[in-house]
Amino acid sequence: MPPAIPVTQAWSKQGKPLLYYTYERDSIAFRQLAKALFTYTRRDLSSAQGRYGADVDHPFVINAMDDDPRLTSLDELPKGLPSLRFQDKHRVFDAAVNELGVSFGTQSVRGPELRTLRPLPTSVRRLVSVPDHDRHFGLTGEAIVEVDLGAQTAEVIPVPRDLHKFSQPLDLCVDAERNRLVILTSGNGGFLFGFNPDREDWSMIAARPAGIHSLAHSMHDDLYYGLASAHSEAGEVARLVQFNAAGAIVGRIPLASPFYPGCLSGGQTRLVAFDRYLAVIADPGGYSEEIYVRDAAIYVIDLETHDVWLTRKVPLVRDAGVRGGDPETAR
């Protein structure tokens, strides 16, 4: 190696991140590799090439700089976005992806408005609010509950015995047009159930559409949106499934950049519809703080143009010197 080229010896010890084996730029492992290399060298990649197997007749030639944004350790956040607000929960994690606390309040596309947050009962893992009624409903394990944020209570809503297929609820949303909650389940193959909170009656709407794991209803076009994603790092990018009030699938929206394979995971991703937009809120995830950890992020989709923006990124970093810390957590 020419003496003018600095060499960094990297070993997986003393809390340093792993250097991942990867050769495809559109993968979660490549994003983690770029961040890990910056941790060791304080330098972003200027070029990268890779393939599954070596080819002596076609060697790699690195002779130019590459301005591909995927080579940087950071994700560029767009500027000049509209001032959008919605209600959602806020989860705080440590670097080992352990949940430290959950609250509920107003969010912008850049993150939570901290002064609006109110704590949730510890058992509640998903919460939605009914417009103009100041009522909140959520999920706790196998139960649907009505939550009193002031009293910090979660009252179980009984499910009729004739709805014997109701099992393993995944998500829920509010359909204000029809004054009902819609609950998505995965047990027995998965179904959509409806619940009218005023009349306290239940109904089974349809089978679970296309294996979705997150759910939202948009007043803008009176359609439901479900998120379906692959389960492997090398799988296809997630997609949105559109369906109507009867549960009939009417369309799908492939999610291109800034989404990449592995950046979303079922059970750790929520959808929130507001105005003509849909927020995709991803909580951090992975096997440990070093292996395939997904960053917390907010993506915003324009339901008319299908434009997508990455509007918030909160890296889980162990080295305080790594760039990309979230200003919301520092206030």
C-alpha positions in Angstrom: 0.0 0.0 0.0 1.5 3.4 -0.9 2.6 5.3 2.2 0.4 8.3 1.4 -2.8 6.2 1.8 -3.9 5.9 5.5 -4.7 2.4 6.7 -7.1 1.8 9.6 -6.9 -1.5 11.4 -10.5 -2.5 12.4 -11.3 -5.2 14.9 -14.7 -6.1 16.3 -14.0 -5.2 19.9 -14.3 -2.4 22.4 -17.9 -1.6 21.3 -17.0 -0.9 17.7 -19.5 -2.0 15.0 -19.1 -4.9 12.8 -18.0 -4.5 9.2 -20.7 -6.3 7.2 -20.2 -8.6 4.3 -22.3 -7.0 1.5 -21.9 -6.2 -2.2 -25.3 -4.6 -3.1 -25.8 -0.9 -2.4 -29.6 -1.3 -2.1 -29.5 -3.3 1.1 -29.7 -2.6 4.8 -26.3 -4.3 5.3 -24.6 -1.7 2.9 -26.1 1.1 4.9 -24.7 -0.4 8.1 -21.3 -0.9 6.4 -21.1 2.7 5.4 -21.9 3.8 8.9 -19.4 1.3 10.4 -16.6 2.5 8.1 -17.3 6.1 9.1 -17.0 5.1 12.8 -13.6 3.7 12.2 -12.2 6.2 9.7 -14.3 9.4 10.0 -14.5 9.2 6.2 -17.4 8.5 3.9 -17.0 6.1 1.0 -15.9 7.7 -2.3 -16.4 4.5 -4.4 -17.7 1.0 -4.0 -17.9 -2.0 -6.2 -19.0 -5.6 -5.5 -20.3 -8.9 -6.9 -21.1 -12.3 -5.5 -18.1 -14.0 -7.1 -14.7 -12.9 -8.4 -14.1 -12.7 -12.1 -10.4 -12.6 -13.2 -11.4 -11.4 -16.6 -13.3 -8.4 -15.3 -11.3 -7.0 -12.3 -12.6 -4.1 -10.2 -11.1 -0.8 -11.3 -11.6 2.1 -8.9 -10.4 5.2 -10.7 -13.0 7.8 -10.1 -15.0 9.4 -7.3 -18.7 8.4 -7.0 -21.3 10.9 -5.7 -23.9 8.2 -5.1 -25.7 9.3 -1.9 -25.9 5.6 -0.8 -22.1 5.8 -0.2 -22.5 8.3 2.6 -23.0 7.4 6.3 -25.9 9.8 6.5 -29.2 10.1 4.8 -30.0 13.5 3.4 -33.3 14.9 4.7 -35.4 17.1 2.4 -35.9 20.8 3.0 -39.0 22.9 2.5 -41.6 20.3 3.4 -45.1 21.4 4.3 -46.0 21.9 7.9 -47.8 18.6 8.5 -49.1 17.4 11.8 -50.6 14.1 13.0 -51.2 12.1 16.2 -49.1 9.1 17.0 -47.2 7.4 19.7 -43.5 8.1 20.4 -41.2 5.3 21.5 -37.7 5.7 23.1 -35.1 3.0 22.8 -31.5 2.5 23.9 -28.7 1.3 21.7 -29.5 -2.4 22.4 -33.0 -1.8 20.9 -34.7 -2.1 24.3 -37.9 0.0 24.7 -37.5 2.5 27.5 -40.8 4.3 27.3 -43.9 5.0 25.2 -46.0 8.2 24.9 -48.6 9.7 22.6 -49.0 13.1 21.2 -48.6 15.4 18.2 -46.0 14.6 15.6 -44.6 16.5 12.7 -42.8 14.9 9.8 -39.5 15.7 11.6 -40.6 13.9 14.8 -42.5 14.4 18.0 -43.5 17.8 19.5 -42.2 17.0 22.9 -44.5 19.3 24.9 -47.6 17.5 23.6 -46.5 13.9 24.7 -48.5 12.1 27.3 -47.4 8.7 28.8 -49.2 5.6 27.8 -50.1 2.7 30.1 -47.2 0.2 29.9 -49.2 -2.5 28.3 -50.4 -0.5 25.3 -48.4 -1.1 22.1 -50.6 0.7 19.6 -52.9 3.7 20.0 -55.3 5.6 17.7 -57.6 8.6 18.5 -61.2 9.1 17.4 -61.5 12.6 15.9 -63.8 15.0 17.7 -64.6 12.5 20.5 -61.4 12.6 22.6 -61.5 8.8 22.8 -58.5 6.6 22.3 -58.3 2.9 21.4 -55.3 0.6 21.4 -53.9 -2.9 21.4 -52.5 -4.8 24.4 -51.4 -8.3 23.6 -54.5 -10.2 22.5 -57.0 -7.4 23.5 -58.5 -4.3 22.1 -58.7 -1.6 24.8 -60.1 1.9 25.3 -57.4 4.1 26.9 -57.9 6.9 29.3 -54.7 9.0 29.1 -55.5 11.0 32.1 -56.2 8.1 34.4 -53.6 5.9 32.7 -56.0 3.0 32.3 -56.7 0.5 29.5 -60.2 -1.1 29.6 -60.6 -4.3 27.6 -63.3 -4.3 25.0 -64.9 -7.8 24.9 -65.0 -9.6 21.5 -68.2 -11.5 20.9 -67.8 -15.3 21.0 -69.3 -15.7 17.5 -66.2 -13.9 16.1 -64.1 -17.0 16.9 -61.6 -16.2 14.1 -60.5 -13.1 16.0 -56.9 -13.8 17.1 -53.5 -12.1 17.3 -54.4 -8.5 16.5 -51.6 -6.7 14.6 -52.9 -3.2 14.1 -55.9 -0.9 14.1 -57.1 2.3 12.5 -60.0 4.8 12.7 -62.5 5.0 9.8 -64.2 8.3 10.6 -66.3 8.1 7.5 -68.1 5.1 8.9 -67.6 5.7 12.6 -65.7 2.5 13.1 -62.4 1.0 14.2 -60.9 -1.5 11.8 -58.7 -4.1 13.4 -56.2 -6.2 11.5 -55.4 -9.7 12.8 -53.0 -12.5 11.8 -54.5 -15.5 13.6 -56.4 -18.1 11.5 -54.9 -16.6 8.4 -55.7 -13.1 9.3 -58.9 -10.9 8.9 -60.2 -7.4 9.1 -62.8 -6.7 11.8 -64.9 -3.7 12.4 -66.0 -2.2 15.7 -68.4 0.7 16.2 -67.5 2.4 19.5 -70.9 4.1 19.9 -73.1 1.1 19.3 -70.4 -1.3 20.6 -71.1 -3.8 17.8 -68.6 -5.9 15.9 -68.4 -7.3 12.3 -66.0 -9.3 10.2 -65.2 -7.3 7.1 -62.9 -9.5 5.0 -59.8 -11.7 4.9 -56.5 -10.1 5.6 -55.5 -8.4 2.3 -52.2 -9.5 0.7 -50.4 -10.3 3.9 -50.3 -6.7 5.2 -49.0 -6.0 8.7 -49.8 -2.3 9.2 -53.0 -0.4 8.5 -54.4 3.1 7.9 -57.5 4.7 6.5 -57.2 7.9 4.4 -60.1 10.4 4.4 -58.5 12.0 1.3 -59.5 9.2 -1.0 -61.6 7.0 1.3 -59.3 4.1 0.9 -57.4 1.8 3.3 -53.7 1.3 3.0 -51.7 -1.7 4.2 -48.0 -2.2 4.3 -46.5 -5.5 3.2 -42.8 -6.1 3.3 -40.3 -8.9 2.6 -38.8 -10.6 5.6 -35.2 -10.9 4.4 -32.4 -8.4 3.9 -32.1 -9.4 0.2 -35.9 -9.4 -0.4 -37.9 -7.0 -2.4 -38.7 -3.5 -1.3 -41.9 -3.0 0.8 -45.2 -2.1 -1.0 -48.4 -0.4 -0.1 -51.7 -2.3 -0.8 -54.8 -0.2 -1.4 -58.3 -1.6 -0.6 -61.8 -0.3 -0.1 -64.2 -0.4 2.8 -65.3 -3.9 1.9 -61.7 -5.2 1.9 -61.4 -5.5 -1.9 -57.9 -4.8 -3.1 -58.0 -1.9 -5.7 -54.3 -1.2 -6.2 -50.7 -1.3 -5.0 -47.9 1.2 -4.8 -44.3 0.0 -5.0 -42.1 1.9 -2.6 -38.9 3.0 -4.3 -36.0 5.1 -3.0 -35.5 6.1 -0.2 -36.9 2.8 0.8 -34.5 -0.2 0.4 -34.8 -3.9 1.2 -34.9 -4.6 4.9 -35.5 -1.0 6.1 -39.0 -1.9 7.4 -40.2 -4.7 9.5 -43.7 -6.0 10.4 -44.7 -5.2 13.9 -42.2 -2.3 14.1 -43.8 -0.1 11.4 -46.9 2.1 11.6 -49.0 3.9 9.0 -50.7 7.2 9.8 -52.9 9.0 7.2 -53.4 12.7 7.2 -54.6 15.1 4.5 -53.3 13.7 1.2 -50.3 12.1 2.8 -49.3 8.9 4.5 -46.6 8.7 7.1 -44.6 5.4 7.4 -43.1 5.4 10.9 -40.4 2.8 11.4 -39.2 1.9 14.9 -35.6 0.6 15.3 -35.1 -3.1 15.1 -32.6 -5.9 14.6 -31.0 -8.7 16.4 -28.6 -6.6 18.6 -26.9 -3.2 18.6 -24.4 -4.5 16.1 -26.2 -6.9 13.7 -28.6 -5.5 11.1 -30.1 -2.8 13.3 -32.7 -0.7 11.5 -32.7 3.0 12.3 -35.8 4.8 13.5 -37.3 6.8 10.6 -40.3 8.6 9.2 -41.1 8.5 5.5 -43.9 10.6 4.0 -45.8 9.5 0.8 -47.9 11.8 -1.3 -50.9 9.7 -2.1 -51.7 11.7 -5.3 -48.2 11.8 -6.9 -46.7 8.8 -5.0 -43.6 10.9 -4.2 -41.7 9.7 -1.2 -39.5 11.6 1.3 -37.4 10.4 4.1 -38.1 13.2 6.6 -36.6 11.9 9.9 -33.7 9.6 10.7 -32.6 8.7 14.2 -29.5 6.4 14.1 -28.9 4.1 17.0 -25.2 4.8 17.6 -22.8 3.6 20.3 -20.0 6.0 19.4 -20.9 9.5 20.4 -18.6 10.9 17.7 -20.6 9.4 14.9 -22.6 12.0 12.9 -26.3 11.9 12.5 -27.7 12.3 16.0 -31.2 13.5 16.2 -31.7 17.1 17.4 -35.1 16.2 18.9 -33.5 14.0 21.5 -31.0 16.7 22.5 -33.5 19.4 23.4 
